[in-house]
């Protein structure tokens, strides 16, 4: 039976009073609604993420390219469903913005080319209404605000789903343009991959070639090497079906005639849907980016792929990527810069659509993978390198009542700095080994279609495209980041004066003392399973243990005089989940004898359950220490004890 004695236990609680900004989505959303239309910070301009537009108007960004002098051109959809062009500077200020309206439906510019004369050549299309959409192409002198010419793809007046997806300057004639895309309908009532040769001076069509394999074919991206155009997209393996679509590459000569077409990754006879989306060139190598279902026709269970090959069409290698936890991955753009490849697209996760950027080396090995977005949906079709920064452009509905244009500045490692609003997240990506891909030659048919590029007269207008800061550069006082860029971090920044996080005074809780006849000390305490605390210490030369209630109002104490005539102390106490305690009793009898005892006690019933001595087998020598007691994860009826025995 444990002898009851009095114990002095002094409990001092010193807590640093602090609070932090809650970054839960609901709190953050309301914060953004307030911050979105705030004036820019005079210290940190621009914010790492800036968006453009009005809060109740639909805007989108579908294209971004580098401009002169650390500027960029962006394009997409703006007010009243018109297409727009704009130029922004390195501070994300809008230098000019302008609308073009080719149709009565919603329309958008999808591609921008800055030609050798310093003029912008843009292509786009409208939404499809009743089987008809307007596909347009124009050349614009932004320095003099002159529309030099404009054209639209003309065919059957009741049916037209044509599109120009990419425009290039001809390598063989400086007054010519090359363009690729799709025309529909045509003579066989299918959609065909299409190549145009165009007069750059007036936009007139010089020639057009349709390329059809069996069903609905399309060119989505391309690149020029030497005097040839290499185009990618998807070709169908059988008439009237959509379960055999393949990523392809076609070499087109300056005459417009296709030299060869090659299909990749899966035989045309297998069921699979694969889309080649974009190509780029580094040296004499061609690199491509796409997506699809290698084993079926799923739109959601898809993989991304990165391939590289030679100008002869032979593919050297391919890698597949799967974003862990995501579905509906879509490849949108590939860009080479800063000695690496940036692949941009979208993915769905937890009911939201976000943007991904994968940075890889030349063999497709991932160097970093990032996701971008908030509680709404985001999309992106472009990334560029400006100076030492990356500019990621896209569309988001996370910031206001409708969709807005966003541009994010990324560090070379993909970080948004500062990112106090958590716009950027790390992604986990499963990456295949560098594989040798399947490839086979196709024999598509080249035809002369019925489509023409006819003059079109769009309505031109001015556009007030205001820029607003997302997550303005506010100094958050507890994240170890210089958020506002003034060189002062957290509480060293005068902006944090008065913030609770920077109150460094140590505020003491009320002091609680439990006095004994013999005096004493508290050496250890542990949180009890039933609430409150167990405490261990000594009174005089006696080991003392006790229980303090959760309100620190009372002490129920007990004591041990286990070593009888030797001075002893309770040095460690472990709270067992079964509402008992295990106590370490110690006595330093001499330099060679340090007695250590284990006691399991039931304080509620003032009962000693068992006691053990930690003892050496060496005669005349006994030293031991116990530093930690744990419940065994293998057998909860056992303890694991850490310490030293000598």
C-alpha positions in Angstrom: 0.0 0.0 0.0 1.3 3.4 -0.9 1.9 5.6 2.1 0.0 8.9 1.8 2.2 12.0 2.2 2.0 15.6 1.2 3.6 16.9 -2.0 4.6 20.3 -3.2 3.9 20.5 -6.9 4.3 23.9 -8.6 2.7 24.1 -12.0 3.6 27.1 -14.2 2.1 27.5 -17.6 3.8 30.0 -19.8 2.1 30.5 -23.2 3.0 32.8 -26.0 -0.3 34.3 -27.0 -0.5 34.1 -30.8 -3.0 33.8 -33.6 -2.6 33.1 -37.3 -4.6 33.8 -40.4 -6.9 30.9 -41.2 -6.2 29.7 -44.7 -9.2 27.4 -45.1 -10.9 27.7 -48.5 -14.0 29.4 -47.1 -12.0 32.1 -45.2 -9.7 32.6 -48.1 -12.5 32.9 -50.6 -14.0 35.8 -48.7 -10.6 37.4 -48.4 -10.0 37.2 -52.1 -13.4 38.8 -52.8 -12.3 41.8 -50.8 -8.7 41.9 -52.0 -9.5 41.4 -55.7 -10.5 44.9 -56.4 -8.0 46.5 -54.0 -5.3 49.0 -55.2 -1.9 47.5 -56.0 0.7 47.4 -53.3 3.2 50.2 -53.8 6.0 47.9 -52.6 5.2 44.6 -54.4 4.2 45.3 -58.0 3.1 43.1 -59.6 1.7 40.5 -57.3 2.9 37.0 -58.3 -0.6 36.3 -59.6 -2.5 39.0 -61.5 -5.8 38.7 -63.2 -7.5 40.9 -65.7 -11.1 41.7 -66.4 -14.3 42.8 -64.8 -16.0 40.8 -62.0 -19.2 40.1 -63.8 -17.9 39.7 -67.4 -16.6 36.5 -68.9 -13.0 36.7 -70.0 -10.5 34.0 -71.0 -6.9 33.7 -72.0 -6.3 31.2 -74.8 -2.8 32.2 -76.0 0.3 34.0 -74.8 3.6 34.7 -76.7 6.7 36.7 -76.0 6.7 40.3 -77.2 9.6 42.8 -77.6 11.2 44.3 -74.5 10.0 42.0 -71.7 6.4 42.2 -72.8 3.9 39.6 -73.9 0.8 39.4 -76.1 -2.3 37.6 -74.8 -5.5 36.8 -76.6 -8.8 35.0 -76.0 -12.4 36.1 -75.2 -13.5 39.4 -73.6 -16.6 41.5 -73.0 -19.8 40.7 -75.0 -18.3 37.4 -76.2 -15.8 39.1 -78.5 -12.3 38.0 -79.2 -9.5 40.3 -78.0 -5.8 41.0 -78.3 -3.7 42.8 -75.6 -0.1 43.6 -74.7 1.2 43.6 -71.1 4.5 44.7 -69.7 6.8 43.1 -67.1 4.8 44.7 -64.3 1.6 43.1 -65.8 0.2 46.5 -66.8 -1.9 46.5 -69.9 -0.3 48.6 -72.6 -3.2 48.3 -75.0 -6.2 46.0 -75.6 -8.6 45.7 -78.5 -11.6 43.6 -79.5 -12.6 41.9 -82.8 -16.0 40.6 -83.5 -16.4 38.2 -86.5 -19.7 36.6 -85.6 -22.8 36.7 -83.4 -21.6 33.8 -81.3 -19.0 33.7 -78.5 -15.5 33.6 -80.2 -11.9 33.5 -79.1 -8.5 33.9 -80.6 -6.5 30.7 -80.2 -3.1 31.4 -81.8 -0.8 34.4 -82.1 2.2 34.8 -84.3 4.5 37.9 -84.3 5.8 37.9 -87.8 9.2 39.2 -89.1 7.6 42.6 -89.9 6.5 43.1 -86.3 2.8 42.5 -87.1 0.5 40.1 -85.3 -1.2 37.2 -87.1 -4.0 35.6 -85.2 -6.5 32.8 -85.8 -9.5 31.7 -83.9 -13.1 30.6 -84.1 -16.5 31.0 -82.7 -18.7 28.6 -80.7 -20.6 26.1 -82.9 -24.3 27.1 -83.2 -26.6 24.8 -85.2 -23.6 23.0 -86.8 -21.9 26.2 -87.9 -19.0 28.2 -86.6 -16.8 31.0 -87.9 -13.1 30.3 -88.3 -11.1 33.5 -88.9 -7.6 34.7 -89.5 -6.3 38.3 -89.5 -3.1 40.4 -89.5 -2.9 43.4 -87.3 -0.3 46.2 -86.9 -0.5 46.9 -83.2 1.9 49.8 -83.4 -0.4 51.8 -85.6 -3.7 50.1 -84.6 -4.4 49.0 -88.2 -6.2 45.8 -89.2 -4.2 45.0 -92.3 -6.5 42.2 -93.5 -8.9 39.6 -92.2 -10.3 36.3 -93.6 -12.7 33.5 -92.7 -12.9 29.9 -93.8 -15.9 29.6 -96.1 -17.7 26.4 -97.1 -21.3 25.2 -96.9 -23.3 28.1 -95.5 -25.3 25.8 -93.2 -22.5 23.6 -91.9 -19.0 24.5 -91.0 -16.8 23.3 -88.1 -13.5 24.3 -89.6 -10.6 25.7 -87.5 -7.1 27.1 -88.0 -5.1 25.8 -85.1 -1.6 27.0 -85.9 0.1 29.6 -88.2 3.7 29.8 -89.3 5.8 32.0 -91.5 7.0 30.1 -94.6 10.7 29.3 -94.5 10.8 29.4 -98.3 9.0 32.7 -99.1 8.9 35.6 -96.7 5.6 36.8 -98.2 3.8 33.5 -97.5 2.2 31.9 -94.4 1.6 28.3 -93.7 -1.4 27.2 -91.5 -2.8 23.9 -90.3 -6.1 22.8 -88.8 -9.2 21.1 -89.8 -12.0 21.6 -92.4 -15.5 20.1 -92.2 -17.5 19.2 -94.1 -15.7 18.1 -97.3 -16.5 16.0 -100.3 -16.7 12.8 -98.3 -18.6 14.4 -95.5 -15.7 13.8 -93.1 -13.5 16.2 -91.2 -10.0 16.4 -92.7 -6.6 17.6 -91.5 -5.8 20.6 -93.5 -2.8 22.6 -94.7 -3.1 26.2 -96.1 -0.6 28.3 -98.0 -1.5 31.9 -97.6 -0.4 35.3 -99.0 0.9 37.2 -96.0 0.4 40.6 -97.7 -3.4 40.3 -98.2 -4.5 36.9 -96.6 -5.6 35.3 -99.8 -5.5 31.6 -100.1 -2.7 30.4 -102.4 -3.4 26.6 -102.0 -5.2 24.2 -99.6 -4.6 20.5 -99.1 -6.8 18.2 -97.2 -5.4 15.0 -95.7 -7.8 12.2 -94.8 -7.1 8.7 -93.5 -10.5 7.2 -92.9 -12.7 9.2 -90.6 -12.4 12.5 -88.8 -8.8 13.8 -88.8 -7.2 16.9 -87.5 -3.9 18.8 -87.2 -3.6 20.4 -83.7 0.0 21.5 -83.6 3.2 21.7 -85.6 6.8 23.0 -86.0 9.0 23.9 -88.9 12.4 22.2 -89.5 14.3 23.4 -92.5 11.9 23.8 -95.4 9.3 21.3 -94.1 6.4 21.5 -91.7 5.8 18.8 -89.2 2.3 18.5 -88.0 0.7 16.5 -85.2 -2.9 15.7 -84.3 -5.1 12.7 -84.4 -6.2 10.4 -87.3 -9.0 7.9 -87.3 -8.3 4.2 -88.1 -11.8 3.4 -89.5 -14.7 5.2 -91.2 -17.5 6.3 -88.9 -15.8 5.3 -85.7 -14.1 7.2 -82.8 -12.6 4.2 -80.9 -9.4 4.1 -83.0 -7.8 7.5 -82.9 -4.1 7.9 -83.1 -1.4 10.5 -82.4 0.3 11.1 -85.7 3.1 13.2 -87.3 3.0 14.3 -90.9 5.8 15.9 -92.9 4.5 18.5 -95.4 6.8 19.8 -98.1 6.8 23.5 -99.3 4.5 22.5 -102.1 1.8 21.5 -99.6 2.0 17.8 -100.5 2.4 15.4 -97.5 5.6 13.5 -97.8 4.8 10.8 -95.1 2.4 10.2 -92.2 3.3 8.1 -89.2 1.1 6.8 -86.4 2.5 6.2 -82.9 2.1 4.4 -79.6 -0.6 1.8 -80.6 -1.5 -0.1 -83.7 -4.4 1.3 -85.7 -6.3 -1.9 -85.3 -6.4 -1.7 -81.5 -9.0 0.2 -79.6 -7.4 3.4 -78.2 -7.9 7.2 -78.3 -4.6 9.1 -78.5 -4.2 12.8 -79.4 -0.9 14.5 -80.4 -1.4 18.1 -79.2 1.8 20.1 -79.8 5.2 19.9 -81.3 8.4 21.9 -80.8 12.0 21.7 -82.1 15.4 21.8 -80.4 18.3 21.4 -82.8 17.4 18.6 -85.2 15.1 16.8 -82.8 11.3 17.1 -82.7 9.5 16.9 -79.4 5.8 16.3 -78.8 3.2 16.4 -76.1 -0.2 14.6 -76.0 -2.7 12.6 -74.0 -5.1 9.7 -74.3 -6.3 6.3 -73.2 -3.8 3.7 -74.4 -6.1 0.8 -73.7 -9.6 2.0 -74.5 -11.9 5.0 -75.1 -12.1 6.6 -71.7 -12.2 10.3 -71.5 -11.2 10.4 -67.9 -8.8 7.6 -67.3 -6.0 8.9 -69.5 -2.3 9.4 -69.5 -0.1 12.2 -70.7 2.8 11.4 -73.0 6.0 13.1 -74.1 7.8 11.8 -77.2 10.9 12.7 -79.2 12.0 11.8 -82.7 13.9 12.7 -85.7 13.0 14.6 -88.9 12.6 11.3 -90.6 9.6 10.5 -88.4 11.4 7.8 -86.4 10.5 8.2 -82.7 13.4 7.7 -80.4 11.5 7.4 -77.1 8.3 8.1 -75.2 7.4 8.6 -71.5 4.0 8.4 -70.0 2.8 10.5 -67.0 -0.1 10.0 -64.6 -0.9 12.6 -62.0 -1.7 10.7 -58.8 -5.2 11.2 -57.7 -6.3 13.1 -60.8 -8.4 12.3 -63.8 -9.3 14.0 -67.1 -5.7 15.1 -67.7 -5.4 17.1 -70.9 -2.3 18.2 -72.8 -2.4 21.8 -74.0 1.1 23.2 -74.7 4.8 22.3 -74.8 7.4 25.1 -74.5 11.2 24.9 -74.6 13.0 27.5 -72.4 15.7 27.7 -69.7 17.3 24.5 -71.1 14.2 22.4 -70.3 10.7 21.6 -71.5 7.5 22.9 -69.9 4.4 20.9 -70.5 1.1 22.6 -69.6 -2.4 21.3 -69.3 -5.3 20.7 -67.0 -6.5 18.0 -64.6 -9.5 17.3 -62.4 -9.1 16.5 -58.7 -11.7 16.7 -55.8 -14.3 18.2 -58.1 -12.1 21.0 -59.3 -10.2 21.6 -62.5 -6.6 22.9 -62.1 -3.6 23.7 -64.2 -0.5 21.6 -64.2 3.1 22.4 -65.4 5.6 19.6 -65.8 9.3 20.6 -66.2 11.4 17.9 -67.8 14.7 17.3 -69.4 15.3 16.2 -73.0 14.5 12.6 -72.2 11.3 13.4 -70.4 12.6 12.9 -66.9 10.6 15.1 -64.5 12.5 17.8 -62.7 9.4 19.3 -61.0 5.6 19.1 -61.2 3.3 21.8 -60.0 -0.5 22.3 -59.9 -2.0 25.8 -59.9 -5.5 26.9 -58.9 -7.9 27.6 -56.1 -11.4 26.5 -55.1 -12.8 27.1 -58.6 -11.7 25.9 -62.1 -8.6 26.9 -63.9 -7.3 26.3 -67.4 -4.1 27.3 -69.2 -2.9 27.0 -72.8 0.4 28.8 -72.6 3.6 29.4 -70.7 6.6 31.6 -71.8 10.0 32.5 -70.3 10.7 36.2 -69.8 14.0 37.0 -68.4 14.6 34.7 -65.4 10.8 34.2 -64.9 8.1 32.0 -66.3 4.8 33.5 -67.1 1.9 31.1 -66.9 -1.4 32.4 -68.5 -4.9 31.0 -68.3 -8.5 31.4 -67.2 -10.0 31.0 -63.8 -13.4 31.4 -62.1 -12.0 31.2 -58.6 -11.6 35.0 -58.2 -14.9 36.6 -59.0 -18.5 36.0 -60.2 -17.4 34.9 -63.6 -14.2 33.8 -65.4 -11.1 36.0 -65.5 -7.8 36.1 -67.2 -4.9 35.2 -64.9 -1.1 35.4 -65.3 1.2 34.0 -62.7 4.9 34.7 -62.3 6.8 31.5 -61.5 10.3 31.1 -60.3 12.6 28.7 -62.3 11.7 25.9 -59.8 7.9 26.5 -60.4 7.2 28.3 -57.2 4.9 31.3 -56.9 6.9 33.6 -54.6 5.4 34.7 -52.4 2.4 32.4 -52.4 0.6 33.4 -49.2 -2.7 32.4 -50.9 -1.6 28.9 -51.8 -2.1 29.2 -55.6 0.6 26.7 -56.3 0.8 23.1 -55.1 3.2 20.2 -55.5 2.0 17.3 -57.6 2.9 13.6 -57.4 3.4 12.2 -60.9 4.0 8.6 -61.8 6.5 8.5 -64.7 7.3 5.5 -67.0 10.7 4.6 -68.0 12.0 5.9 -71.4 10.3 3.5 -73.7 10.7 2.5 -77.3 7.3 3.3 -78.8 5.3 1.5 -81.4 5.1 3.3 -84.8 3.7 2.5 -88.2 3.3 4.3 -91.5 -0.1 5.4 -92.7 -1.3 6.1 -96.3 -3.7 9.0 -96.0 -5.3 10.5 -99.1 -4.5 14.1 -100.1 -7.5 15.9 -101.7 -8.3 19.4 -102.9 -11.2 20.6 -100.7 -14.0 23.0 -101.3 -13.0 25.5 -98.6 -11.7 29.0 -99.3 -10.4 31.9 -97.3 -12.7 34.8 -98.1 -12.5 38.4 -96.9 -14.2 39.1 -93.6 -14.9 42.4 -91.9 -14.9 42.2 -88.1 -16.3 44.9 -85.8 -13.3 46.5 -84.0 -13.6 48.0 -80.6 -11.6 49.3 -77.7 -11.4 47.3 -74.5 -10.8 48.4 -70.9 -9.0 45.4 -69.6 -8.2 46.4 -66.0 -5.6 44.5 -64.0 -6.2 43.5 -60.4 -4.0 41.8 -57.9 -4.8 38.3 -56.6 -3.5 37.9 -53.1 -2.0 41.4 -53.0 1.5 41.6 -51.5 0.5 41.7 -47.8 3.1 40.7 -45.2 1.8 37.7 -43.3 3.4 37.8 -39.9 3.9 34.1 -39.2 5.0 32.3 -42.3 8.8 33.0 -42.4 8.4 34.7 -45.9 9.0 38.2 -47.0 5.6 38.4 -48.6 5.7 42.1 -49.6 9.2 42.1 -50.9 10.6 44.9 -48.7 13.4 42.8 -47.2 11.8 42.4 -43.8 10.3 39.1 -42.7 7.3 38.6 -40.4 7.6 40.5 -37.1 10.7 42.5 -38.3 8.3 44.2 -40.8 6.6 47.3 -39.4 3.5 46.2 -41.2 3.2 43.5 -38.5 3.2 46.0 -35.6 0.3 45.1 -33.3 -0.2 41.7 -34.9 -0.9 39.1 -32.2 1.7 36.8 -33.8 4.3 39.4 -32.9 3.4 39.8 -29.2 6.5 38.3 -27.7 5.6 38.9 -24.1 5.3 35.7 -22.1 1.9 35.7 -20.4 1.7 33.5 -17.4 -1.4 31.5 -16.5 -2.4 31.8 -12.8 0.3 30.2 -10.6 -0.8 27.0 -8.9 1.0 25.8 -5.8 0.4 22.6 -3.8 2.2 22.8 -0.4 3.5 19.9 1.7 4.9 19.6 5.2 8.3 18.5 4.0 8.7 20.8 1.0 9.6 19.2 -2.3 9.7 19.5 -6.1 7.9 18.3 -9.2 10.3 16.6 -11.6 8.0 15.3 -14.3 4.4 15.3 -15.4 2.2 13.6 -18.0 -1.3 14.1 -19.3 -3.6 11.5 -17.7 -6.0 9.5 -19.9 -9.0 10.7 -17.8 -7.9 14.3 -18.1 -5.7 16.3 -15.8 -2.1 15.5 -15.1 0.1 13.0 -13.2 3.1 14.6 -11.5 6.2 13.0 -10.0 8.8 14.4 -7.7 10.1 14.3 -4.2 9.3 15.5 -0.7 12.3 15.6 1.6 14.0 12.3 0.9 10.8 10.5 -0.2 9.4 9.8 -3.7 6.1 11.5 -4.3 3.5 11.1 -7.0 0.1 12.7 -7.5 -2.8 13.6 -9.7 -3.8 17.1 -10.5 -7.4 17.7 -11.8 -7.9 19.4 -15.3 -8.7 22.8 -13.7 -5.5 22.7 -11.6 -7.7 23.2 -8.5 -6.7 20.2 -6.4 -4.0 17.6 -5.9 -4.7 14.0 -5.0 -1.3 12.8 -3.9 0.5 9.7 -2.7 4.0 8.8 -1.8 6.5 6.0 -1.7 9.3 5.3 0.7 10.5 2.3 -1.4 14.1 2.5 -0.4 13.3 3.0 3.3 16.3 4.7 4.8 17.8 5.9 1.5 17.0 9.3 -0.2 14.9 8.8 -3.3 13.0 10.8 -5.9 10.4 10.1 -8.7 12.1 11.2 -11.9 9.8 10.1 -14.7 6.1 9.3 -15.0 4.2 7.6 -17.9 0.5 7.8 -18.2 -1.0 4.5 -19.4 -4.2 4.7 -21.4 -5.8 2.3 -18.8 -5.8 5.2 -16.3 -2.7 4.0 -14.3 0.8 5.4 -14.2 4.2 3.9 -14.4 6.8 5.7 -12.3 10.6 5.7 -12.3 12.0 5.9 -8.8 15.7 6.6 -8.5 18.5 6.8 -5.8 22.1 7.7 -6.4 23.5 5.6 -3.6 27.1 5.8 -4.6 29.3 6.3 -7.7 28.8 2.6 -8.6 25.3 2.1 -7.4 22.4 4.0 -9.0 19.2 2.3 -8.0 16.3 2.5 -10.5 12.8 1.1 -9.8 9.6 0.8 -11.9 6.3 1.1 -10.1 2.9 0.7 -11.7 0.3 2.5 -9.6 -3.4 3.1 -9.5 -3.6 6.6 -8.2 -7.4 6.7 -8.2 -7.5 3.8 -5.7 -4.2 4.5 -4.0 -2.9 1.1 -5.0 0.5 -0.2 -5.9 0.0 -2.8 -8.7 3.6 -4.0 -9.1 7.2 -2.9 -8.7 10.4 -3.9 -10.4 14.1 -3.0 -10.0 16.4 -2.3 -13.0 19.5 -4.2 -11.9 22.9 -5.2 -13.4 24.1 -8.8 -13.2 27.7 -7.6 -12.4 28.5 -7.9 -8.7 29.4 -4.7 -7.0 28.3 -2.5 -9.9 24.8 -1.2 -10.8 24.1 1.8 -12.8 21.0 2.4 -15.0 18.9 5.1 -16.5 15.3 5.0 -17.9 14.6 7.8 -20.4 11.3 6.7 -22.1 8.4 4.3 -21.7 6.1 3.4 -24.5 3.1 1.1 -25.1 4.3 -1.7 -27.5 2.7 -1.2 -30.9 2.9 -5.0 -31.3 1.3 -6.0 -28.0 -0.6 -3.3 -26.0 -0.2 -5.4 -22.9 3.6 -4.8 -23.0 5.8 -1.7 -22.4 8.9 -0.8 -24.4 11.5 0.9 -22.2 14.4 2.9 -23.5 17.4 3.7 -21.4 20.9 2.6 -20.3 22.2 -0.3 -18.2 25.7 -0.8 -17.0 
